[in-house]
Each structure stands twice: as structure tokens, then as C-alpha cells.
């Protein structure tokens, strides 16, 4: 750990010393959605067509599979976890038929 000029570094980063010490306490904490992320990866590995799953289909698949020790969260949380592990897809936009002149 840094010794001596901790106050100086905290001022440079515009962070209070209290916030820095709170960060040190929680930085080694495991991610609370790790089991959910592992269950999502398992669903994707089951079939090659599953990589197109969005948040609603992924949540439905999780509800059907019901993995042990995993609470199935809302669609929004499923989307955030998918973004975090890099498996989310942006929905394709439908053309509205209006051309710009």
C-alpha cells in the first residue's frame, strides 16, 4: 500500500480519504452476479444458435432451466450482466420507410 502521500494522491484524484479506504475494503469482494453469468454462459454453450439470445429470451431460458443457487432477476439485470460479460446484442433497427431528401 502507498505510504506517506496518500492525502496528496487523494486530492489529485478528487477523492476523499474515506472513499479511498472504502474502496480498498470492497475491491476484493467477489461479483454478486457471477453464478448468474456462469449459468448464462452454460446456456450459450448448449447450442450454437443460442448466441442470438437477447435479454428476454435469455431470461426465459434461465426460468426454464432454473439453475441451482441462482436467483433469476429482472430483464434489466439480465441485460446488465450480459453487457458485463460481453454477450449482449443490440436490437436491429427496422427501417421506417421515410427517405431524407
N, C-alpha and C positions, 0 to 999 in steps of 0.2 A: 504494500500500500504506500501511497505517497506520503511523505512526512515533511513537515515544515511549512510549505507554502500552500497549504490546502485552501486557506481563505483567499489567497491571491487567485488561484485557479478557479474557484467558485465565482469570484467576481468577474473574471474574464468570460466565463460561460453564462453569466447572469442566472446563476442557480444559488439558492441558499445552502448553507452547510447542512441544515436539517434535511433538505430534499436530497442532498448527496448521500447522506448516511442512510436514508430510507431506501434509496436506490441500491446501495450496497447490500442491504438486508434482503431485498427481493430479487436480485439479479440471478441467483442460483435456483430459484423456485421453478419446478417443472411446469410446463404449459398445461393448463387445465383442460384443454380440448385434445390432448394427444391420443387418447383412446378413440375418440370420435374420428380423428384424422386417420388413424390406422384402420378403422372399420371402413371408411370411405375408400382407402387405397385397396382394401380387400375386394370391395365391390367392383372397382375398376379392373382388377386383375381377373375377375371371374370370366369376362367375355371381352373380346376386342371391340365390340360395338358399344360397350358401356362408357367409352371415353367421351361420348357426346352428351352425357348426363349434365343437366343443369341443376339448379338448386331444388326445384320442386320434384324432379324425378329422383334425385339423389335422396331427398328426404323420404319419398315414398319407398325407395329401395331399403333404406335404413329401417323404416317402420315394418316392412315385410320380413327382413332378416332378423331384427331385434337382437343385435349382438350383446353378449354378456357385459355387465358393468358399464354400459354406455346409456346415458340418458339422451333421448332423441330431442334436440332443441327445435326452435322455430326455424322457418325457412331462411330468415335473415341471418341467423347464427350459422346455419349450414353454408350459406353463401360466403360469409366472412372466413370460415375455416377453409373452404375451397380456395378462396383467394390467397390465403396464407400459405397453403401447401402447393399452390400453382396448378390447380386442375380446373379452374373455372373457365367458362366460355362466355363471351359477350353474345347476347342475342343478336341475330341478324336483323337488320332493319328492312322493313318492307317498303318498297317504293310507293310514293303517294300519287304518282301519275301526273304531277304538275312539273312542267319544264320551265326553266328560267330563260327568259328571252333577253 
